[in-house]
Amino acid sequence: MSITKTKKTEIINAFKSSEHDNGGSVESQVAVLTERIRNLTEHMKKNHKDEHSKRGLLMMVNRRKKLLAYIKKRNADEYEELIKKLGLRK
């Protein structure tokens, strides 16, 4: 259900914005959140009555939505590229 430390490191390395980025950049935060959302979505398909996880999922989706809005406001081209790379819809 949760992502492993190595998987998280791989995601951060794939989406980091600079050489010194350790996962704090907005792009890498969105990428990690997307992976967690995908994992939790699979959990929710099997356990549809799990209300606590459902709340956590909604909170993660909203946090990702806010971060994506920030990226879009800052740089629209970067936003489009990130959406395409993560396979998200607008």
Buried (B, 14 or more C-beta within 10 A) or exposed (E): EEBEEEEBBBBBEEBBEEEEBEBEBBBBBBBBBBBBBEBBEEBBEEEEEBEEBBEBBEEBBEBBEEBBEEBBEEEEEBBEEBBEEBEEEE
